[in-house]
Amino acid sequence: MDANPKKRVLLVEDDRQLGPLIVELIGDDFDVTLARDGQQGLHLGLSQDWDVLVVDRGLPLLDGAALVTALRDKGVSTPVLILTALGTVQDRVDGLDAGANDYLVKPFDADELAARLRALTRTYAPAPQTVTLGDWTYDAGSRLLLSPYGHRVPLSPKEGSLLMALAAEPDRVFSRTELLAKVFTDGDQPGAVDTYVHYVRRKAGRDVIRTVHGTGYQLGEPS
C-alpha cells in the first residue's frame, strides 16, 4: 500500500474541455473524480469521503454556491475551493459566505490551483463540531443553536463563524478589528461586526454575546 496516498479531490465542473483538462493537469498529484453538474456533485459529496472539493460557481441543475451550502447544511466539513469566472468582490464574498474555504478566478494557473489544494489539505483541520453556551449547544456542522427546551435556532454561515470565533476563547474580549479579521472578508467595514452581533442576538437573545464597553465583544450565555 502507498504510504502517501494521493489526496482525493471531487471536481465539479460542467465545462466539457476545462473539466478533463484540470483532471489531467493535477492528476499526478491528486486522485481526481469529475462530476459534471451540481446535483451529481451533491450526491458524490454526500455519499463519499473527500479530502477537498473544487466546485465551479456556475453549474447546471444546482449552482456552485448552493451546492456548497447544501453540503454544509448536511454537516460536510470538507474544505472547498470555488472556481469562478465572476471576479467581483461580491461574487467572491457570496461564495465564501456559502461555506467555501477559498476561491480562484478563471482563467487560472494550474500550479496555483495545485498549491491552493495542497494548502487546504495540509492546513485544514475540522473545527470542533459543538460548543457549549451555558445550557445551550451550538452545532457547527448544521449551524443550529440548540436550546435546553428543544428549540432549534438556525444561524447563517457568518453568524455561526462569529459565534465560533468567540467560543474558541470564551474568556477573551475581542475588539471589532480582531473579529473583522477572523470572521469577515476584505472590504467589510468594522460596522459589519456590530451588524452580525445584532443578528445573532435577535435570534438567540442579547446575553449570547456580551458587550464590553470601550473594548469589544465576549461570549456570553443565551438566556
C-alpha positions, 0 to 999 in steps of 0.5 A, a space after each residue: 500500500 502507498 504510504 502517501 496516498 494521493 489526496 482525493 479531490 471531487 471536481 465539479 465542473 460542467 465545462 466539457 474541455 476545462 473539466 478533463 483538462 484540470 483532471 489531467 493537469 493535477 492528476 499526478 498529484 491528486 486522485 481526481 473524480 469529475 462530476 459534471 453538474 451540481 446535483 451529481 456533485 451533491 450526491 458524490 459529496 454526500 455519499 463519499 469521503 473527500 479530502 477537498 472539493 473544487 466546485 465551479 460557481 456556475 453549474 447546471 441543475 444546482 449552482 456552485 454556491 448552493 451546492 456548497 451550502 447544501 453540503 454544509 447544511 448536511 454537516 460536510 466539513 470538507 474544505 472547498 475551493 470555488 472556481 469562478 469566472 465572476 471576479 467581483 468582490 461580491 461574487 467572491 464574498 457570496 461564495 465564501 459566505 456559502 461555506 467555501 474555504 477559498 476561491 480562484 478566478 478563471 482563467 487560472 494557473 494550474 500550479 496555483 490551483 495545485 498549491 491552493 489544494 495542497 494548502 487546504 489539505 495540509 492546513 485544514 483541520 475540522 473545527 470542533 463540531 459543538 460548543 457549549 453556551 451555558 445550557 445551550 449547544 451550538 452545532 457547527 456542522 448544521 449551524 443550529 443553536 440548540 436550546 435546553 427546551 428543544 428549540 432549534 435556532 438556525 444561524 447563517 454561515 457568518 453568524 455561526 463563524 462569529 459565534 465560533 470565533 468567540 467560543 474558541 476563547 470564551 474568556 477573551 474580549 475581542 475588539 471589532 478589528 480582531 473579529 473583522 479579521 477572523 470572521 469577515 472578508 476584505 472590504 467589510 467595514 468594522 460596522 459589519 461586526 456590530 451588524 452580525 452581533 445584532 443578528 445573532 442576538 435577535 435570534 438567540 437573545 442579547 446575553 449570547 454575546 456580551 458587550 464590553 464597553 470601550 473594548 469589544 465583544 465576549 461570549 456570553 450565555 443565551 438566556 
